[in-house]
Amino acid sequence: MNFINYINQPFPKAESKWKTIISISVFVTLFLIVFQPFGINLFKSDHKLLILSGYGLVTFFTLIFDLILIENIFSRSFNDQNWKIWKEFTWLIWVIFSIGIGNALFSFYIFDNFHFSLKTFISFEIITLIVGVIPITILIITKQKFLLKKHLTSSNNLNKNILIDKIKSDQKQIIRFYADNEKDFIEFDINNFAFIESSGNYVEIHFFEENTLIKKTFRSTLKRALSFFDDNQKIIQCHRAYIVNINRIISSKGNSQGLKLSLENCEQEIPVSRGFVDRFRENQ
């Protein structure tokens, strides 16, 4: 695989942003206190530990700005389904750069003899890059390889078991799905159900009528939609935005983000996100 193909591979966004923010902030604080690199060991002050902890606090608030505020405002640009390795690396370089800006401003505020200039700014950016770029690169490569291997294994096992475990019932079970207003509803046989996709405050129900896939849209949450299936073991949530009928799966494939399911007579692939892979495999 050449470099271009590698960096264009899918890459999963962090599922727990707060865990990432806290972990990195604590790491920066401990790294500076324990190792005191870049001449910090020569710095003398009665408040040295407090000042060094301040850099960890700067990191904390910078990460909140980048990973929470910016990613929520521009959520479409950070869509998990379209996220690639090169996007992750580029975005993390910006995060490192912004932390460097924060560190420089913090130093200017704390130290009376600190003169903010282009030279000192570049120095802070270089130091921040040195501290962050190597572990980030290792983390990206390791994480992508681990998750890819794990999900490929899950996909292979799933494909082997699809025909064995598929249980279809000839007995009809009519599902009556109501919208939030409790007035609009639709009825369909559970054996004809394919999947549900959530979009904002609405859900799109996909089911078959005479081998034709039909889509109906209702105002509802995905959690509420799942309740209409009475805990049927073959109807499960596989993604924060999807519910799927396992009996309709004909194959799957894996990447570092999770699984992609192919359903019979359906062109759209259904994602299984990382957080649901183990649960999905147990129910399959």
C-alpha positions as CSV (number, residue, x, y, z in Angstrom):
1,M,0.0,0.0,0.0
2,N,1.4,3.4,-1.0
3,F,1.5,6.4,1.2
4,I,-1.5,8.2,-0.5
5,N,-3.7,5.2,-0.1
6,Y,-2.7,4.7,3.5
7,I,-3.5,8.3,4.6
8,N,-6.9,8.1,2.8
9,Q,-8.0,5.1,4.9
10,P,-10.9,5.7,7.3
11,F,-10.0,6.7,10.8
12,P,-12.3,6.7,13.8
13,K,-13.0,9.9,15.7
14,A,-12.6,9.8,19.5
15,E,-15.7,8.5,21.1
16,S,-14.9,10.0,24.5
17,K,-13.7,13.6,24.0
18,W,-13.6,14.5,27.7
19,K,-11.5,11.4,28.4
20,T,-9.1,12.5,25.7
21,I,-9.0,16.1,27.0
22,I,-8.4,15.2,30.6
23,S,-5.7,12.5,29.7
24,I,-3.7,14.8,27.5
25,S,-3.9,17.7,30.0
26,V,-2.7,15.5,32.8
27,F,0.1,14.0,30.7
28,V,1.4,17.5,29.8
29,T,1.3,18.6,33.4
30,L,3.1,15.5,34.7
31,F,5.6,15.6,31.8
32,L,6.7,19.1,32.6
33,I,6.8,18.5,36.4
34,V,8.7,15.2,36.2
35,F,11.1,15.8,33.3
36,Q,11.3,19.6,33.3
37,P,12.7,19.8,29.7
38,F,13.8,22.7,27.6
39,G,15.6,24.5,30.5
40,I,12.7,24.4,32.9
41,N,14.9,22.7,35.4
42,L,16.9,26.0,35.6
43,F,13.9,28.0,36.5
44,K,13.6,28.9,40.2
45,S,10.4,29.9,41.9
46,D,8.5,29.2,45.0
47,H,5.4,28.6,42.8
48,K,7.1,26.5,40.2
49,L,4.7,23.5,40.5
50,L,1.7,25.8,40.3
51,I,3.2,27.6,37.2
52,L,3.9,24.3,35.4
53,S,0.4,23.0,36.3
54,G,-0.8,26.2,34.6
55,Y,0.5,24.9,31.2
56,G,-1.6,21.8,31.8
57,L,-4.6,24.0,32.4
58,V,-3.9,26.0,29.2
59,T,-3.8,22.7,27.4
60,F,-7.2,21.7,29.0
61,F,-9.0,24.8,27.9
62,T,-7.4,24.8,24.4
63,L,-8.6,21.2,23.9
64,I,-12.1,22.2,25.0
65,F,-12.1,25.0,22.4
66,D,-10.8,22.7,19.6
67,L,-12.4,19.3,20.4
68,I,-15.7,20.5,21.8
69,L,-16.5,23.9,20.6
70,I,-15.1,23.9,17.0
71,E,-16.0,20.3,16.3
72,N,-19.6,20.9,17.4
73,I,-19.9,24.2,15.4
74,F,-18.5,22.5,12.2
75,S,-19.9,19.1,12.9
76,R,-20.4,18.3,9.2
77,S,-16.7,18.7,8.5
78,F,-15.9,16.4,11.4
79,N,-18.3,13.7,10.4
80,D,-17.1,10.3,11.6
81,Q,-18.1,8.5,8.4
82,N,-15.8,10.7,6.2
83,W,-12.9,11.0,8.6
84,K,-9.5,9.9,7.2
85,I,-6.0,9.4,8.6
86,W,-4.7,12.5,6.9
87,K,-7.6,14.6,8.3
88,E,-6.8,13.3,11.8
89,F,-3.1,14.1,11.5
90,T,-3.8,17.5,10.1
91,W,-6.4,18.4,12.7
92,L,-4.0,17.2,15.5
93,I,-1.2,19.4,14.1
94,W,-3.6,22.3,14.4
95,V,-4.5,21.3,18.0
96,I,-0.8,21.2,18.9
97,F,-0.3,24.6,17.2
98,S,-3.1,26.1,19.2
99,I,-1.8,24.7,22.4
100,G,1.6,26.4,21.5
101,I,-0.2,29.7,21.1
102,G,-1.9,29.3,24.5
103,N,1.5,28.4,26.2
104,A,3.1,31.5,24.7
105,L,0.3,33.8,25.9
106,F,0.4,32.2,29.3
107,S,4.1,32.7,29.6
108,F,3.7,36.3,28.6
109,Y,1.2,36.8,31.3
110,I,3.1,35.0,34.1
111,F,6.7,36.1,33.5
112,D,7.6,39.8,33.7
113,N,10.8,39.4,31.7
114,F,9.0,37.5,28.9
115,H,9.0,39.5,25.7
116,F,6.4,38.3,23.2
117,S,8.0,38.3,19.7
118,L,8.0,36.2,16.5
119,K,11.1,34.4,17.7
120,T,9.7,33.4,21.1
121,F,6.4,32.4,19.4
122,I,8.2,30.2,17.0
123,S,10.2,28.7,19.8
124,F,7.0,27.8,21.7
125,E,5.5,26.2,18.6
126,I,8.7,24.1,18.0
127,I,8.8,23.0,21.6
128,T,5.1,22.1,21.6
129,L,5.5,20.2,18.3
130,I,8.5,18.3,19.7
131,V,6.5,17.2,22.8
132,G,3.4,16.3,20.8
133,V,4.0,15.2,17.2
134,I,5.9,12.0,17.9
135,P,3.4,10.4,20.4
136,I,0.5,11.6,18.2
137,T,2.0,10.0,15.1
138,I,2.6,6.7,17.0
139,L,-0.9,6.8,18.5
140,I,-2.6,7.3,15.1
141,I,-0.7,4.5,13.5
142,T,-1.1,2.1,16.4
143,K,-4.8,2.9,16.9
144,Q,-5.6,2.5,13.2
145,K,-3.8,-0.9,12.9
146,F,-5.3,-2.3,16.1
147,L,-8.9,-1.3,15.2
148,L,-8.5,-2.4,11.6
149,K,-7.3,-5.9,12.6
150,K,-10.0,-6.2,15.3
151,H,-12.9,-5.2,13.0
152,L,-11.6,-7.3,10.1
153,T,-11.7,-10.3,12.4
154,S,-15.2,-9.4,13.6
155,S,-16.3,-9.0,9.9
156,N,-14.9,-12.4,8.9
157,N,-16.5,-14.1,11.9
158,L,-19.8,-12.4,11.1
159,N,-19.7,-13.5,7.5
160,K,-19.1,-17.1,8.5
161,N,-22.1,-17.1,10.9
162,I,-24.6,-15.2,8.8
163,L,-26.1,-18.2,7.1
164,I,-25.9,-20.4,10.2
165,D,-27.5,-17.9,12.6
166,K,-30.1,-16.4,10.4
167,I,-33.5,-17.3,11.7
168,K,-36.5,-16.2,9.6
169,S,-40.0,-16.8,10.7
170,D,-42.9,-17.4,8.4
171,Q,-45.2,-16.2,11.1
172,K,-46.2,-12.6,10.7
173,Q,-45.6,-10.0,13.4
174,I,-47.1,-6.7,12.7
175,I,-45.3,-3.6,14.0
176,R,-47.3,-0.5,14.4
177,F,-45.0,2.5,14.6
178,Y,-46.3,5.8,15.9
179,A,-44.8,9.2,15.4
180,D,-44.2,11.5,18.4
181,N,-47.7,13.0,17.9
182,E,-49.2,9.6,18.6
183,K,-51.5,10.1,15.5
184,D,-49.4,9.4,12.5
185,F,-48.4,5.7,12.2
186,I,-47.4,2.9,9.9
187,E,-47.8,-0.8,10.0
188,F,-45.4,-3.4,8.6
189,D,-44.4,-7.1,9.1
190,I,-41.2,-7.3,11.1
191,N,-39.9,-9.9,8.6
192,N,-40.0,-7.1,6.0
193,F,-38.2,-4.6,8.1
194,A,-34.7,-3.6,7.0
195,F,-33.4,-0.7,9.0
196,I,-34.1,2.7,10.6
197,E,-31.9,5.8,10.2
198,S,-32.0,8.7,12.5
199,S,-31.6,12.3,11.2
200,G,-32.0,15.1,13.7
201,N,-35.5,14.9,15.3
202,Y,-36.7,12.4,12.6
203,V,-36.3,8.8,11.8
204,E,-36.5,7.1,8.4
205,I,-38.0,3.7,8.5
206,H,-36.9,1.3,5.6
207,F,-39.0,-1.8,4.9
208,F,-40.0,-4.0,2.0
209,E,-43.3,-4.1,0.2
210,E,-43.4,-6.8,-2.6
211,N,-39.5,-6.8,-2.7
212,T,-39.4,-3.0,-3.1
213,L,-37.6,-1.0,-0.4
214,I,-39.9,1.7,1.0
215,K,-38.9,4.7,3.1
216,K,-41.2,6.5,5.5
217,T,-40.2,9.5,7.6
218,F,-41.6,10.2,11.1
219,R,-40.8,12.7,13.9
220,S,-39.3,10.5,16.6
221,T,-36.0,9.6,18.4
222,L,-34.0,6.5,17.7
223,K,-34.4,5.3,21.3
224,R,-38.2,5.6,21.0
225,A,-38.1,3.8,17.7
226,L,-36.3,0.9,19.2
227,S,-39.0,0.5,21.8
228,F,-41.6,-0.6,19.2
229,F,-39.7,-3.8,18.5
230,D,-40.3,-5.2,22.0
231,D,-36.6,-6.2,22.6
232,N,-36.6,-8.5,19.5
233,Q,-33.1,-10.0,19.5
234,K,-32.8,-9.7,15.8
235,I,-33.6,-6.0,15.8
236,I,-30.8,-4.1,17.4
237,Q,-29.1,-0.7,17.4
238,C,-25.7,-0.9,15.7
239,H,-24.9,2.8,15.6
240,R,-26.0,6.1,17.2
241,A,-28.1,6.7,14.1
242,Y,-29.1,3.2,13.0
243,I,-31.2,0.2,13.9
244,V,-30.9,-2.9,11.8
245,N,-32.6,-6.2,11.2
246,I,-29.9,-8.8,11.5
247,N,-31.9,-11.3,9.4
248,R,-31.5,-8.9,6.4
249,I,-27.7,-8.9,6.5
250,I,-26.0,-10.8,3.6
251,S,-22.4,-9.7,4.2
252,S,-20.1,-7.3,6.2
253,K,-16.7,-5.7,5.9
254,G,-14.5,-4.0,8.5
255,N,-12.3,-1.0,8.7
256,S,-10.8,1.0,11.6
257,Q,-14.1,2.8,12.2
258,G,-16.2,-0.3,12.7
259,L,-18.2,-2.5,10.3
260,K,-20.2,-1.9,7.2
261,L,-23.3,-4.1,6.6
262,S,-24.8,-5.1,3.3
263,L,-28.5,-5.9,3.4
264,E,-30.4,-8.0,0.8
265,N,-32.0,-5.9,-1.9
266,C,-30.6,-2.7,-0.4
267,E,-27.9,-0.5,-1.9
268,Q,-27.2,1.5,1.2
269,E,-24.5,0.1,3.6
270,I,-25.3,0.2,7.3
271,P,-22.5,1.2,9.7
272,V,-21.7,-0.5,12.9
273,S,-19.7,1.9,15.1
274,R,-16.9,0.8,17.4
275,G,-19.0,1.2,20.5
276,F,-21.6,-1.3,19.1
277,V,-19.3,-3.9,17.5
278,D,-19.0,-6.2,20.5
279,R,-22.7,-5.8,21.4
280,F,-23.7,-6.5,17.7
281,R,-21.4,-9.6,17.6
282,E,-23.1,-11.0,20.7
283,N,-26.6,-10.6,19.2
284,Q,-25.7,-11.9,15.8
